[in-house]
Amino acid sequence: MSRFEGRFMGSRWGTVSSLPGVQMAEDEKTGKPWSFDLKALLAAVSLVATVIFQLSDKHPTETKVLLGLTIFLVAASYYTPLKLQAVRLLEHRRDDAVAKNALSKFREFVHRFGEFIDNRRNDTLHAILLHEIIQRRADANAAFKLPNQDTWHSWWLYFSQQIDRQQPHTMAEVRPALMQFHSLVGTYTNICVTQIFEYLPPNIRTEIPPEVKSSLNAFQQRYERFLGEYSQFAKSLSESRPVLNGLPYWFSTPKPLT
């Protein structure tokens, strides 16, 4: 034990009860569980005086004054909590109104994203790589192989069905859905799209036939347009209400192949 620790070990100022497992200071042990409220005390005194004067039936004017003072003090005691509760309720209503108005547009973006990972379409990134590159190459270069498309499609399908079925309309429901969708789109972008359009080795990139590059760039243009429109939508939402501050809206936008 250091000299500094020894000096303060026995002091009543050397403990803090707000830290778990730390002994309470003497001042905190003797602290009373109630707090003094002057307005409540005055209201109680005024009420007692009013009752006394009313019983005596000799001071009608003083009784009315004290009764009015009692009502005023009681109302003043509850004014601030009631005002805070009313403001909080109004803010919740405004949040829910924004969420309800944004829901139909958000559902539209969720459905549009399915076009990029639908395993029944032949213009998705996975379909282009499989049919126009991998199946035509004898070596089946691993650079063109992506995680199974069913992973993204299943994730998206469950999410979109949940949005359509539950139809969330409060901010407490819509905000988590926005976060989850951003995670879905961002993960697919980083793991699949960026992998092909940004990180292909130069020698592999030059081996891609022009017609395949055209198909890939057509996909890139559609996907870039989707990302831009959804990012603008999410950014506008994040700036609309304080509860949505920090809502993610940025994505890594892939560049076309050259």
C-alpha positions as CSV (number, residue, x, y, z in Angstrom):
1,M,0.0,0.0,0.0
2,S,1.4,3.4,-1.0
3,R,1.6,6.3,1.5
4,F,-1.1,8.1,-0.5
5,E,-3.5,5.2,-0.2
6,G,-2.8,4.8,3.5
7,R,-3.5,8.4,4.1
8,F,-7.0,8.3,2.5
9,M,-7.9,4.7,3.5
10,G,-9.4,5.8,6.8
11,S,-10.8,9.0,5.7
12,R,-14.6,9.4,5.3
13,W,-13.9,11.1,1.9
14,G,-12.0,8.0,0.6
15,T,-15.0,6.0,-0.5
16,V,-17.6,6.4,-3.2
17,S,-20.8,4.5,-3.1
18,S,-21.6,4.9,-6.7
19,L,-18.9,2.3,-7.6
20,P,-20.1,-1.3,-7.2
21,G,-18.4,-3.1,-4.4
22,V,-16.9,0.0,-2.8
23,Q,-17.7,0.8,0.8
24,M,-20.1,3.7,1.5
25,A,-18.8,6.9,3.0
26,E,-20.1,8.0,6.4
27,D,-22.0,11.0,4.9
28,E,-23.8,8.6,2.5
29,K,-24.7,6.2,5.3
30,T,-26.4,8.9,7.3
31,G,-28.1,10.4,4.3
32,K,-31.9,10.4,4.5
33,P,-33.9,8.6,1.9
34,W,-36.2,11.5,1.3
35,S,-35.4,14.9,-0.2
36,F,-36.8,18.3,1.1
37,D,-39.5,19.9,-1.1
38,L,-40.3,23.4,-0.1
39,K,-43.4,23.7,-2.3
40,A,-44.9,20.5,-1.0
41,L,-44.2,21.6,2.6
42,L,-45.9,25.0,2.0
43,A,-48.8,23.3,0.4
44,A,-49.2,21.0,3.4
45,V,-49.0,23.9,5.9
46,S,-51.4,26.0,3.9
47,L,-53.9,23.1,3.8
48,V,-53.7,22.6,7.5
49,A,-54.3,26.3,8.1
50,T,-57.2,26.2,5.8
51,V,-58.8,23.3,7.6
52,I,-58.3,25.1,11.0
53,F,-59.8,28.3,9.8
54,Q,-62.7,26.5,8.1
55,L,-63.5,24.7,11.4
56,S,-63.3,27.9,13.3
57,D,-65.8,29.6,10.9
58,K,-64.4,33.0,11.9
59,H,-62.0,33.8,9.1
60,P,-63.8,33.2,5.7
61,T,-61.6,35.6,3.8
62,E,-58.4,34.0,5.1
63,T,-59.8,30.6,4.4
64,K,-60.4,31.4,0.8
65,V,-56.9,32.9,0.4
66,L,-55.2,29.9,2.0
67,L,-57.3,27.5,-0.1
68,G,-56.3,29.3,-3.2
69,L,-52.7,29.2,-2.1
70,T,-52.9,25.5,-1.5
71,I,-54.3,24.9,-4.9
72,F,-51.6,27.0,-6.5
73,L,-48.8,25.3,-4.7
74,V,-50.1,21.8,-5.5
75,A,-50.5,22.7,-9.2
76,A,-47.0,24.2,-9.2
77,S,-45.6,21.0,-7.7
78,Y,-47.1,18.9,-10.6
79,Y,-46.7,21.5,-13.5
80,T,-43.1,20.6,-14.5
81,P,-43.5,16.8,-14.5
82,L,-46.8,17.1,-16.4
83,K,-45.2,19.5,-18.9
84,L,-42.3,17.1,-19.5
85,Q,-44.6,14.2,-20.0
86,A,-46.7,16.2,-22.5
87,V,-43.6,17.2,-24.4
88,R,-42.3,13.6,-24.5
89,L,-45.7,12.4,-25.7
90,L,-45.8,15.0,-28.5
91,E,-42.3,14.0,-29.6
92,H,-43.3,10.4,-29.8
93,R,-46.3,11.3,-31.9
94,R,-44.1,13.2,-34.3
95,D,-41.6,10.4,-34.5
96,D,-44.4,7.9,-35.3
97,A,-45.8,10.2,-37.9
98,V,-42.4,10.4,-39.7
99,A,-42.0,6.6,-39.5
100,K,-45.5,6.0,-40.8
101,N,-45.0,8.4,-43.8
102,A,-41.6,6.8,-44.6
103,L,-42.8,3.2,-44.4
104,S,-44.2,2.9,-48.0
105,K,-41.1,4.3,-49.6
106,F,-38.8,2.1,-47.4
107,R,-40.8,-1.0,-48.4
108,E,-40.3,0.0,-52.0
109,F,-36.5,0.1,-51.6
110,V,-36.6,-3.3,-49.8
111,H,-38.5,-4.9,-52.8
112,R,-36.1,-3.2,-55.3
113,F,-33.1,-4.7,-53.6
114,G,-34.5,-8.2,-54.2
115,E,-33.9,-7.7,-58.0
116,F,-30.1,-7.8,-57.4
117,I,-30.1,-11.1,-55.5
118,D,-33.1,-13.0,-57.0
119,N,-31.8,-16.4,-58.1
120,R,-34.5,-16.6,-60.7
121,R,-33.1,-13.7,-62.7
122,N,-30.2,-13.9,-65.2
123,D,-29.0,-10.3,-64.8
124,T,-27.8,-10.5,-61.2
125,L,-24.1,-10.3,-60.4
126,H,-24.0,-14.0,-59.4
127,A,-25.8,-15.1,-62.6
128,I,-23.5,-13.1,-64.9
129,L,-20.4,-14.5,-63.3
130,L,-21.7,-18.0,-63.3
131,H,-23.1,-18.2,-66.9
132,E,-20.8,-15.8,-68.7
133,I,-17.4,-16.4,-67.0
134,I,-17.1,-19.4,-64.7
135,Q,-18.9,-22.0,-66.9
136,R,-16.8,-20.8,-69.9
137,R,-13.4,-21.0,-68.2
138,A,-11.6,-24.3,-67.9
139,D,-9.8,-23.2,-64.8
140,A,-12.9,-21.8,-63.0
141,N,-10.8,-19.0,-61.4
142,A,-11.5,-18.5,-57.8
143,A,-11.4,-14.7,-58.2
144,F,-14.9,-14.9,-59.8
145,K,-16.4,-17.1,-57.1
146,L,-18.7,-15.3,-54.6
147,P,-20.5,-16.5,-51.5
148,N,-23.6,-18.5,-52.3
149,Q,-26.4,-16.2,-53.6
150,D,-29.0,-18.1,-51.6
151,T,-27.4,-16.6,-48.4
152,W,-28.4,-13.1,-49.5
153,H,-31.7,-14.1,-51.0
154,S,-32.9,-16.0,-47.9
155,W,-31.9,-13.1,-45.7
156,W,-33.7,-10.6,-47.9
157,L,-36.7,-12.8,-48.4
158,Y,-37.3,-13.3,-44.7
159,F,-36.8,-9.5,-44.1
160,S,-39.1,-8.4,-46.8
161,Q,-41.9,-10.8,-45.8
162,Q,-41.5,-9.6,-42.2
163,I,-41.9,-6.0,-43.3
164,D,-45.0,-6.8,-45.4
165,R,-46.6,-8.9,-42.8
166,Q,-46.0,-6.9,-39.7
167,Q,-46.4,-3.5,-41.3
168,P,-44.5,-1.5,-38.6
169,H,-45.8,2.0,-38.2
170,T,-44.1,3.3,-35.1
171,M,-40.6,4.7,-34.8
172,A,-39.7,2.0,-32.3
173,E,-40.4,-0.6,-35.0
174,V,-39.2,1.3,-38.1
175,R,-35.8,2.4,-36.9
176,P,-34.5,-1.2,-36.2
177,A,-35.8,-2.2,-39.6
178,L,-33.8,0.6,-41.2
179,M,-30.7,-0.5,-39.4
180,Q,-31.2,-4.1,-40.4
181,F,-31.7,-3.3,-44.1
182,H,-28.6,-1.1,-44.1
183,S,-26.6,-4.1,-42.7
184,L,-28.1,-6.4,-45.4
185,V,-27.3,-4.0,-48.3
186,G,-23.9,-3.0,-46.9
187,T,-22.7,-6.6,-46.4
188,Y,-23.7,-7.7,-49.9
189,T,-22.0,-4.6,-51.3
190,N,-18.7,-5.1,-49.5
191,I,-18.5,-8.9,-49.9
192,C,-19.8,-9.4,-53.4
193,V,-20.1,-6.2,-55.5
194,T,-16.9,-4.5,-54.4
195,Q,-15.0,-7.8,-54.6
196,I,-15.6,-7.9,-58.4
197,F,-15.5,-4.2,-59.4
198,E,-12.8,-3.0,-57.1
199,Y,-10.5,-5.9,-56.0
200,L,-10.0,-8.1,-59.1
201,P,-6.3,-8.4,-59.9
202,P,-5.3,-6.4,-63.0
203,N,-4.3,-9.5,-65.0
204,I,-7.7,-11.2,-64.3
205,R,-9.6,-8.0,-65.1
206,T,-8.0,-7.9,-68.6
207,E,-9.1,-11.4,-69.3
208,I,-12.8,-10.5,-69.1
209,P,-14.3,-10.4,-72.6
210,P,-15.8,-7.0,-73.7
211,E,-19.3,-8.4,-73.9
212,V,-19.1,-9.7,-70.3
213,K,-17.8,-6.4,-69.1
214,S,-20.8,-4.8,-70.7
215,S,-23.1,-7.1,-68.8
216,L,-21.3,-6.4,-65.5
217,N,-21.3,-2.7,-66.1
218,A,-25.0,-2.7,-66.8
219,F,-25.5,-4.4,-63.4
220,Q,-23.1,-1.8,-61.8
221,Q,-25.1,1.1,-63.2
222,R,-28.4,-0.3,-61.9
223,Y,-26.9,-1.0,-58.5
224,E,-25.2,2.4,-58.2
225,R,-28.5,4.1,-59.0
226,F,-30.2,2.0,-56.3
227,L,-27.5,2.8,-53.7
228,G,-27.6,6.5,-54.5
229,E,-31.4,6.8,-54.2
230,Y,-31.6,4.8,-51.0
231,S,-28.7,6.7,-49.4
232,Q,-30.5,10.0,-50.1
233,F,-33.7,8.6,-48.6
234,A,-31.9,7.4,-45.5
235,K,-29.9,10.6,-45.1
236,S,-33.1,12.6,-45.3
237,L,-34.7,10.5,-42.6
238,S,-31.6,10.8,-40.4
239,E,-31.9,14.6,-40.5
240,S,-35.7,14.6,-40.0
241,R,-36.0,13.6,-36.3
242,P,-33.5,13.6,-33.3
243,V,-34.2,9.9,-32.7
244,L,-32.9,9.1,-36.1
245,N,-29.6,11.0,-35.7
246,G,-26.8,8.6,-36.5
247,L,-28.9,6.4,-38.9
248,P,-26.4,5.0,-41.4
249,Y,-26.9,5.9,-45.0
250,W,-23.4,5.7,-46.6
251,F,-22.3,2.8,-48.8
252,S,-19.1,2.0,-50.7
253,T,-20.1,2.6,-54.3
254,P,-18.3,0.4,-56.8
255,K,-16.9,1.8,-60.0
256,P,-17.5,0.3,-63.5
257,L,-15.0,-2.0,-65.0
258,T,-12.7,-0.4,-67.6
